[in-house]
Amino acid sequence: MGYETIETAPRNATLTITLRRPEAENSIDDTMVRELGEALDEAEADAACRVVVIEGGDGVFSTGMDLVGAADGMVDHDRATRGGAAFFGLLKRLTTIPRVVVAKVDGRVAGGGVGLAAASDFVFATPRSTFSLPEALWGLLPCCVAPFLIRRVGFQKAYAMSLSTQPVSALQAEACSLADQVSGDLDPVVRRLTFRSSKLQESTIADLKRYYARMWIMSAETEQAAVGELARLMSSGDVKGRLSDFARRQRFPWEG
């Protein structure tokens, strides 16, 4: 199967998904969301697959929303609603798919990229990795990311990351459980997990995810709030102006 923004590589019990938008720092657009969903379909169709690994490259995992693409598209409320619902749905699927999902992070993670990590079952990071939520600098909020980040690290840390906009180091991420393990060589870490996960039945993984979802309910109201707030902000004149200025001049809002 051919993809524009990702690359898949099945091997034994593992399907590795590599984000491939280096010119845009692996930012997430509608095409990537769709293709990630198709790659998950690919994983579910393979009866031997037990682990899905999502990775970036060149020191960047993912920088989240494609700001230039959003500006060029002059996002309106309906388009933002559709995009937000699709991205929220992707993150939710990572938490429910009957496969073990691993975010293999080597480098910078921002915005929606933090969402991909937080919604994964395991996050393995290299020491140079950083995690940040810069949305507030654009007049935005990490609407779709927050429910999954709170689920992983708790309310206060997610709130502090959102409000401060400051990057969190790999060791800080490990301390708050945003990263499960930090290592200079992630391949052996992934191999050890894959070896154990390959012994599990698909139905057991599905049962475990379904059971634990009942311990932390992601309600329909939560999804509606996340998608609705994102649409409201993305279609506001202030945010549109900031994004348009960035697309035209490559100038960040805090640069005056």
DOSESE-518386 format. One record per residue (C-alpha): residue number from 1; residue in one letter; chain; x, z, y. Coordinates in Angstrom, 1 decimal, padded with zeros to 4 digits. Last residue first. Example, Ala and Ser with C-alpha at 12.3 -4.5 7.8 and 13.67 -1.06 7.14 Angstrom:
BEGIN
r pos = 2	code = s	unit = A	east = 013.7	up = 007.1	north = -001.1
r pos = 1	code = a	unit = A	east = 012.3	up = 007.8	north = -004.5
This chain:
BEGIN
r pos = 256	code = g	unit = A	east = 005.8	up = 016.9	north = 041.1
r pos = 255	code = e	unit = A	east = 008.0	up = 017.2	north = 038.0
r pos = 254	code = w	unit = A	east = 005.6	up = 019.6	north = 036.3
r pos = 253	code = p	unit = A	east = 003.2	up = 016.8	north = 035.5
r pos = 252	code = f	unit = A	east = 005.8	up = 014.8	north = 033.6
r pos = 251	code = r	unit = A	east = 007.0	up = 011.5	north = 035.0
r pos = 250	code = q	unit = A	east = 007.3	up = 008.5	north = 032.7
r pos = 249	code = r	unit = A	east = 006.1	up = 006.5	north = 035.8
r pos = 248	code = r	unit = A	east = 003.1	up = 004.5	north = 034.5
r pos = 247	code = a	unit = A	east = 002.3	up = 006.3	north = 031.3
r pos = 246	code = f	unit = A	east = 003.1	up = 009.7	north = 032.8
r pos = 245	code = d	unit = A	east = 000.9	up = 009.1	north = 035.9
r pos = 244	code = s	unit = A	east = -001.9	up = 007.9	north = 033.6
r pos = 243	code = l	unit = A	east = -001.7	up = 011.1	north = 031.5
r pos = 242	code = r	unit = A	east = -001.7	up = 013.3	north = 034.6
r pos = 241	code = g	unit = A	east = -004.6	up = 011.4	north = 036.2
r pos = 240	code = k	unit = A	east = -006.7	up = 011.5	north = 032.9
r pos = 239	code = v	unit = A	east = -006.1	up = 015.2	north = 032.7
r pos = 238	code = d	unit = A	east = -007.4	up = 015.8	north = 036.3
r pos = 237	code = g	unit = A	east = -010.3	up = 013.3	north = 035.9
r pos = 236	code = s	unit = A	east = -011.7	up = 015.1	north = 032.8
r pos = 235	code = s	unit = A	east = -012.3	up = 013.0	north = 029.7
r pos = 234	code = m	unit = A	east = -009.5	up = 014.6	north = 027.7
r pos = 233	code = l	unit = A	east = -010.7	up = 018.1	north = 028.7
r pos = 232	code = r	unit = A	east = -014.3	up = 017.7	north = 027.7
r pos = 231	code = a	unit = A	east = -013.4	up = 015.8	north = 024.5
r pos = 230	code = l	unit = A	east = -010.9	up = 018.6	north = 023.5
r pos = 229	code = e	unit = A	east = -013.5	up = 021.3	north = 024.2
r pos = 228	code = g	unit = A	east = -016.1	up = 019.5	north = 022.0
r pos = 227	code = v	unit = A	east = -013.7	up = 018.9	north = 019.1
r pos = 226	code = a	unit = A	east = -012.6	up = 022.5	north = 018.9
r pos = 225	code = a	unit = A	east = -016.0	up = 024.1	north = 019.6
r pos = 224	code = q	unit = A	east = -017.7	up = 021.8	north = 017.0
r pos = 223	code = e	unit = A	east = -015.0	up = 022.6	north = 014.4
r pos = 222	code = t	unit = A	east = -015.4	up = 026.4	north = 015.0
r pos = 221	code = e	unit = A	east = -019.2	up = 026.1	north = 014.8
r pos = 220	code = a	unit = A	east = -018.9	up = 024.3	north = 011.5
r pos = 219	code = s	unit = A	east = -017.1	up = 027.3	north = 010.2
r pos = 218	code = m	unit = A	east = -013.5	up = 027.6	north = 009.0
r pos = 217	code = i	unit = A	east = -014.1	up = 030.7	north = 006.8
r pos = 216	code = w	unit = A	east = -011.1	up = 032.8	north = 005.8
r pos = 215	code = m	unit = A	east = -011.7	up = 034.6	north = 002.5
r pos = 214	code = r	unit = A	east = -014.0	up = 031.8	north = 001.4
r pos = 213	code = a	unit = A	east = -011.2	up = 029.3	north = 002.0
r pos = 212	code = y	unit = A	east = -009.2	up = 031.4	north = -000.4
r pos = 211	code = y	unit = A	east = -011.6	up = 030.6	north = -003.2
r pos = 210	code = r	unit = A	east = -011.7	up = 026.8	north = -002.4
r pos = 209	code = k	unit = A	east = -007.9	up = 026.6	north = -002.2
r pos = 208	code = l	unit = A	east = -007.5	up = 028.5	north = -005.5
r pos = 207	code = d	unit = A	east = -010.2	up = 026.5	north = -007.3
r pos = 206	code = a	unit = A	east = -008.7	up = 023.1	north = -006.1
r pos = 205	code = i	unit = A	east = -005.2	up = 024.2	north = -007.2
r pos = 204	code = t	unit = A	east = -006.6	up = 025.3	north = -010.5
r pos = 203	code = s	unit = A	east = -008.5	up = 022.1	north = -011.0
r pos = 202	code = e	unit = A	east = -005.3	up = 020.1	north = -010.5
r pos = 201	code = q	unit = A	east = -003.7	up = 022.1	north = -013.3
r pos = 200	code = l	unit = A	east = -000.5	up = 023.9	north = -012.5
r pos = 199	code = k	unit = A	east = 002.8	up = 023.2	north = -014.2
r pos = 198	code = s	unit = A	east = 003.8	up = 020.6	north = -011.6
r pos = 197	code = s	unit = A	east = 003.6	up = 023.4	north = -009.0
r pos = 196	code = r	unit = A	east = 006.5	up = 025.2	north = -010.5
r pos = 195	code = f	unit = A	east = 008.9	up = 022.3	north = -010.5
r pos = 194	code = t	unit = A	east = 007.6	up = 021.1	north = -007.1
r pos = 193	code = l	unit = A	east = 008.4	up = 024.5	north = -005.5
r pos = 192	code = r	unit = A	east = 011.9	up = 024.4	north = -006.9
r pos = 191	code = r	unit = A	east = 012.4	up = 020.8	north = -005.8
r pos = 190	code = v	unit = A	east = 011.1	up = 021.5	north = -002.2
r pos = 189	code = v	unit = A	east = 013.7	up = 024.3	north = -001.8
r pos = 188	code = p	unit = A	east = 016.4	up = 022.2	north = -003.3
r pos = 187	code = d	unit = A	east = 015.7	up = 019.4	north = -000.8
r pos = 186	code = l	unit = A	east = 015.5	up = 021.7	north = 002.2
r pos = 185	code = d	unit = A	east = 019.2	up = 022.0	north = 002.9
r pos = 184	code = g	unit = A	east = 020.1	up = 024.1	north = 006.0
r pos = 183	code = s	unit = A	east = 017.3	up = 026.5	north = 005.1
r pos = 182	code = v	unit = A	east = 014.4	up = 028.2	north = 006.7
r pos = 181	code = q	unit = A	east = 011.5	up = 029.4	north = 004.6
r pos = 180	code = d	unit = A	east = 007.8	up = 030.0	north = 005.0
r pos = 179	code = a	unit = A	east = 007.6	up = 028.7	north = 008.5
r pos = 178	code = l	unit = A	east = 004.7	up = 029.7	north = 010.8
r pos = 177	code = s	unit = A	east = 005.0	up = 033.0	north = 009.0
r pos = 176	code = c	unit = A	east = 005.7	up = 035.1	north = 012.2
r pos = 175	code = a	unit = A	east = 009.3	up = 035.8	north = 011.3
r pos = 174	code = e	unit = A	east = 009.8	up = 032.3	north = 009.9
r pos = 173	code = a	unit = A	east = 008.7	up = 030.8	north = 013.2
r pos = 172	code = q	unit = A	east = 011.1	up = 033.1	north = 015.0
r pos = 171	code = l	unit = A	east = 013.9	up = 031.9	north = 012.7
r pos = 170	code = a	unit = A	east = 012.9	up = 028.2	north = 013.3
r pos = 169	code = s	unit = A	east = 012.9	up = 028.7	north = 017.1
r pos = 168	code = v	unit = A	east = 009.6	up = 029.0	north = 019.0
r pos = 167	code = p	unit = A	east = 009.3	up = 026.6	north = 022.0
r pos = 166	code = q	unit = A	east = 007.7	up = 027.9	north = 025.2
r pos = 165	code = t	unit = A	east = 004.2	up = 026.8	north = 026.2
r pos = 164	code = s	unit = A	east = 003.7	up = 030.4	north = 027.3
r pos = 163	code = l	unit = A	east = -000.1	up = 030.3	north = 027.0
r pos = 162	code = s	unit = A	east = -000.4	up = 028.3	north = 023.7
r pos = 161	code = m	unit = A	east = 002.5	up = 030.1	north = 022.0
r pos = 160	code = a	unit = A	east = 001.1	up = 033.5	north = 023.1
r pos = 159	code = y	unit = A	east = -002.4	up = 032.7	north = 021.8
r pos = 158	code = a	unit = A	east = -001.1	up = 031.5	north = 018.4
r pos = 157	code = k	unit = A	east = 001.1	up = 034.7	north = 018.2
r pos = 156	code = q	unit = A	east = -001.8	up = 036.9	north = 019.2
r pos = 155	code = f	unit = A	east = -004.5	up = 035.4	north = 016.9
r pos = 154	code = g	unit = A	east = -002.7	up = 035.4	north = 013.6
r pos = 153	code = v	unit = A	east = 000.1	up = 033.3	north = 012.1
r pos = 152	code = r	unit = A	east = -001.5	up = 031.0	north = 009.5
r pos = 151	code = r	unit = A	east = -005.3	up = 031.1	north = 010.2
r pos = 150	code = i	unit = A	east = -004.5	up = 031.3	north = 013.9
r pos = 149	code = l	unit = A	east = -002.5	up = 028.1	north = 013.6
r pos = 148	code = f	unit = A	east = -005.4	up = 026.4	north = 011.8
r pos = 147	code = p	unit = A	east = -008.0	up = 027.4	north = 014.4
r pos = 146	code = a	unit = A	east = -005.6	up = 026.6	north = 017.2
r pos = 145	code = v	unit = A	east = -004.5	up = 023.0	north = 016.3
r pos = 144	code = c	unit = A	east = -007.8	up = 021.3	north = 017.1
r pos = 143	code = c	unit = A	east = -008.0	up = 022.7	north = 020.6
r pos = 142	code = p	unit = A	east = -004.4	up = 022.9	north = 021.5
r pos = 141	code = l	unit = A	east = -005.5	up = 023.1	north = 025.2
r pos = 140	code = l	unit = A	east = -005.1	up = 020.5	north = 028.0
r pos = 139	code = g	unit = A	east = -004.2	up = 020.7	north = 031.7
r pos = 138	code = w	unit = A	east = -001.0	up = 018.8	north = 030.9
r pos = 137	code = l	unit = A	east = 001.3	up = 021.8	north = 031.0
r pos = 136	code = a	unit = A	east = -001.4	up = 023.6	north = 028.9
r pos = 135	code = e	unit = A	east = -000.7	up = 021.2	north = 026.0
r pos = 134	code = p	unit = A	east = 002.9	up = 022.3	north = 025.6
r pos = 133	code = l	unit = A	east = 002.4	up = 024.0	north = 022.1
r pos = 132	code = s	unit = A	east = 005.9	up = 024.4	north = 020.6
r pos = 131	code = f	unit = A	east = 007.8	up = 024.6	north = 017.3
r pos = 130	code = t	unit = A	east = 011.5	up = 024.3	north = 017.0
r pos = 129	code = s	unit = A	east = 013.8	up = 023.1	north = 014.1
r pos = 128	code = r	unit = A	east = 017.5	up = 023.4	north = 014.3
r pos = 127	code = p	unit = A	east = 017.6	up = 026.0	north = 011.5
r pos = 126	code = t	unit = A	east = 015.9	up = 023.6	north = 009.0
r pos = 125	code = a	unit = A	east = 012.2	up = 024.2	north = 008.2
r pos = 124	code = f	unit = A	east = 010.0	up = 024.6	north = 005.1
r pos = 123	code = v	unit = A	east = 006.3	up = 024.9	north = 005.8
r pos = 122	code = f	unit = A	east = 004.0	up = 025.6	north = 002.8
r pos = 121	code = d	unit = A	east = 000.3	up = 025.2	north = 002.3
r pos = 120	code = s	unit = A	east = 000.0	up = 022.7	north = 005.2
r pos = 119	code = a	unit = A	east = -002.5	up = 023.3	north = 008.0
r pos = 118	code = a	unit = A	east = 000.1	up = 025.0	north = 010.2
r pos = 117	code = a	unit = A	east = 002.5	up = 022.1	north = 009.8
r pos = 116	code = l	unit = A	east = 000.1	up = 019.4	north = 010.7
r pos = 115	code = g	unit = A	east = -001.2	up = 021.5	north = 013.5
r pos = 114	code = v	unit = A	east = 002.3	up = 022.1	north = 014.8
r pos = 113	code = g	unit = A	east = 002.6	up = 018.3	north = 014.9
r pos = 112	code = g	unit = A	east = -000.6	up = 018.2	north = 017.0
r pos = 111	code = g	unit = A	east = 001.3	up = 019.9	north = 019.8
r pos = 110	code = a	unit = A	east = 005.0	up = 020.0	north = 019.2
r pos = 109	code = v	unit = A	east = 007.5	up = 019.9	north = 016.4
r pos = 108	code = r	unit = A	east = 011.2	up = 019.3	north = 017.0
r pos = 107	code = g	unit = A	east = 013.8	up = 019.1	north = 014.2
r pos = 106	code = d	unit = A	east = 013.8	up = 019.1	north = 010.4
r pos = 105	code = v	unit = A	east = 010.4	up = 020.1	north = 009.1
r pos = 104	code = k	unit = A	east = 009.3	up = 019.5	north = 005.5
r pos = 103	code = a	unit = A	east = 005.5	up = 020.3	north = 005.7
r pos = 102	code = v	unit = A	east = 004.4	up = 020.9	north = 002.1
r pos = 101	code = v	unit = A	east = 000.9	up = 020.3	north = 000.7
r pos = 100	code = v	unit = A	east = 000.1	up = 021.5	north = -002.8
r pos = 99	code = r	unit = A	east = -002.6	up = 019.2	north = -004.1
r pos = 98	code = p	unit = A	east = -006.3	up = 019.8	north = -004.7
r pos = 97	code = i	unit = A	east = -007.0	up = 018.8	north = -001.0
r pos = 96	code = t	unit = A	east = -008.7	up = 021.6	north = 000.8
r pos = 95	code = t	unit = A	east = -006.2	up = 022.9	north = 003.4
r pos = 94	code = l	unit = A	east = -004.8	up = 019.4	north = 004.1
r pos = 93	code = r	unit = A	east = -008.4	up = 018.2	north = 004.4
r pos = 92	code = k	unit = A	east = -009.0	up = 020.5	north = 007.3
r pos = 91	code = l	unit = A	east = -006.1	up = 019.1	north = 009.2
r pos = 90	code = l	unit = A	east = -007.4	up = 015.5	north = 008.6
r pos = 89	code = g	unit = A	east = -010.9	up = 016.5	north = 009.7
r pos = 88	code = f	unit = A	east = -009.6	up = 018.1	north = 012.9
r pos = 87	code = f	unit = A	east = -007.8	up = 014.8	north = 013.6
r pos = 86	code = a	unit = A	east = -010.9	up = 012.7	north = 012.9
r pos = 85	code = a	unit = A	east = -013.2	up = 014.9	north = 014.9
r pos = 84	code = g	unit = A	east = -010.7	up = 014.9	north = 017.9
r pos = 83	code = g	unit = A	east = -010.5	up = 011.1	north = 017.8
r pos = 82	code = r	unit = A	east = -014.2	up = 010.7	north = 017.7
r pos = 81	code = t	unit = A	east = -014.9	up = 013.2	north = 020.4
r pos = 80	code = a	unit = A	east = -012.1	up = 011.7	north = 022.6
r pos = 79	code = r	unit = A	east = -013.6	up = 008.3	north = 022.2
r pos = 78	code = d	unit = A	east = -017.1	up = 009.6	north = 023.2
r pos = 77	code = h	unit = A	east = -015.8	up = 011.6	north = 026.2
r pos = 76	code = d	unit = A	east = -013.7	up = 008.8	north = 027.6
r pos = 75	code = v	unit = A	east = -010.0	up = 008.2	north = 027.1
r pos = 74	code = m	unit = A	east = -008.4	up = 005.7	north = 029.5
r pos = 73	code = g	unit = A	east = -006.9	up = 003.8	north = 026.5
r pos = 72	code = d	unit = A	east = -003.5	up = 003.4	north = 028.2
r pos = 71	code = a	unit = A	east = -003.5	up = 007.1	north = 028.9
r pos = 70	code = a	unit = A	east = -004.2	up = 008.1	north = 025.3
r pos = 69	code = g	unit = A	east = -001.6	up = 005.7	north = 024.1
r pos = 68	code = v	unit = A	east = 001.0	up = 007.1	north = 026.5
r pos = 67	code = l	unit = A	east = 000.1	up = 010.6	north = 025.4
r pos = 66	code = d	unit = A	east = 000.3	up = 010.0	north = 021.7
r pos = 65	code = m	unit = A	east = -000.8	up = 013.5	north = 020.6
r pos = 64	code = g	unit = A	east = 001.6	up = 015.5	north = 018.6
r pos = 63	code = t	unit = A	east = 005.4	up = 015.6	north = 018.9
r pos = 62	code = s	unit = A	east = 006.0	up = 015.1	north = 015.2
r pos = 61	code = f	unit = A	east = 008.8	up = 016.0	north = 012.8
r pos = 60	code = v	unit = A	east = 011.7	up = 015.0	north = 015.1
r pos = 59	code = g	unit = A	east = 015.4	up = 015.4	north = 014.5
r pos = 58	code = d	unit = A	east = 015.9	up = 011.8	north = 013.3
r pos = 57	code = g	unit = A	east = 013.1	up = 012.1	north = 010.7
r pos = 56	code = g	unit = A	east = 009.6	up = 013.3	north = 009.9
r pos = 55	code = e	unit = A	east = 008.3	up = 014.9	north = 006.7
r pos = 54	code = i	unit = A	east = 005.1	up = 015.4	north = 004.9
r pos = 53	code = v	unit = A	east = 005.4	up = 016.4	north = 001.2
r pos = 52	code = v	unit = A	east = 002.4	up = 016.1	north = -001.1
r pos = 51	code = v	unit = A	east = 002.7	up = 018.0	north = -004.4
r pos = 50	code = r	unit = A	east = 000.7	up = 017.8	north = -007.7
r pos = 49	code = c	unit = A	east = 000.7	up = 014.1	north = -008.5
r pos = 48	code = a	unit = A	east = 000.2	up = 013.2	north = -012.1
r pos = 47	code = a	unit = A	east = -003.4	up = 012.2	north = -011.8
r pos = 46	code = d	unit = A	east = -002.6	up = 009.8	north = -009.0
r pos = 45	code = a	unit = A	east = -005.9	up = 009.0	north = -007.1
r pos = 44	code = e	unit = A	east = -005.6	up = 012.3	north = -005.2
r pos = 43	code = a	unit = A	east = -002.2	up = 011.4	north = -003.8
r pos = 42	code = e	unit = A	east = -003.3	up = 007.9	north = -002.8
r pos = 41	code = d	unit = A	east = -006.4	up = 009.4	north = -001.1
r pos = 40	code = l	unit = A	east = -003.9	up = 011.7	north = 000.8
r pos = 39	code = a	unit = A	east = -002.0	up = 008.5	north = 001.8
r pos = 38	code = e	unit = A	east = -005.3	up = 007.0	north = 003.1
r pos = 37	code = g	unit = A	east = -005.9	up = 010.1	north = 005.2
r pos = 36	code = l	unit = A	east = -002.4	up = 009.9	north = 006.6
r pos = 35	code = e	unit = A	east = -003.1	up = 006.3	north = 007.4
r pos = 34	code = r	unit = A	east = -006.2	up = 007.1	north = 009.4
r pos = 33	code = v	unit = A	east = -004.5	up = 009.8	north = 011.4
r pos = 32	code = m	unit = A	east = -001.5	up = 007.5	north = 012.0
r pos = 31	code = t	unit = A	east = -003.7	up = 004.7	north = 013.2
r pos = 30	code = d	unit = A	east = -005.7	up = 007.0	north = 015.6
r pos = 29	code = d	unit = A	east = -002.4	up = 008.2	north = 017.2
r pos = 28	code = i	unit = A	east = 000.0	up = 011.0	north = 016.4
r pos = 27	code = s	unit = A	east = 003.4	up = 011.1	north = 018.0
r pos = 26	code = n	unit = A	east = 006.3	up = 010.4	north = 015.7
r pos = 25	code = e	unit = A	east = 008.8	up = 010.5	north = 018.6
r pos = 24	code = a	unit = A	east = 007.2	up = 007.4	north = 020.1
r pos = 23	code = e	unit = A	east = 010.0	up = 004.9	north = 019.3
r pos = 22	code = p	unit = A	east = 010.6	up = 006.9	north = 016.0
r pos = 21	code = r	unit = A	east = 007.0	up = 006.2	north = 014.8
r pos = 20	code = r	unit = A	east = 007.5	up = 006.5	north = 011.0
r pos = 19	code = l	unit = A	east = 006.1	up = 009.8	north = 009.6
r pos = 18	code = t	unit = A	east = 007.4	up = 010.1	north = 006.0
r pos = 17	code = i	unit = A	east = 004.9	up = 010.9	north = 003.3
r pos = 16	code = t	unit = A	east = 006.4	up = 012.1	north = 000.0
r pos = 15	code = l	unit = A	east = 004.2	up = 012.0	north = -003.1
r pos = 14	code = t	unit = A	east = 005.4	up = 014.4	north = -005.7
r pos = 13	code = a	unit = A	east = 004.7	up = 014.9	north = -009.4
r pos = 12	code = n	unit = A	east = 007.1	up = 012.2	north = -010.6
r pos = 11	code = r	unit = A	east = 008.1	up = 010.2	north = -007.5
r pos = 10	code = p	unit = A	east = 005.7	up = 008.6	north = -005.0
r pos = 9	code = a	unit = A	east = 007.2	up = 007.3	north = -001.8
r pos = 8	code = t	unit = A	east = 004.9	up = 006.8	north = 001.2
r pos = 7	code = e	unit = A	east = 005.9	up = 005.5	north = 004.6
r pos = 6	code = i	unit = A	east = 004.0	up = 006.2	north = 007.8
r pos = 5	code = t	unit = A	east = 003.1	up = 004.5	north = 011.1
r pos = 4	code = e	unit = A	east = 002.2	up = 000.9	north = 010.0
r pos = 3	code = y	unit = A	east = 001.3	up = 001.4	north = 006.4
r pos = 2	code = g	unit = A	east = 001.4	up = -001.0	north = 003.4
r pos = 1	code = m	unit = A	east = 000.0	up = 000.0	north = 000.0
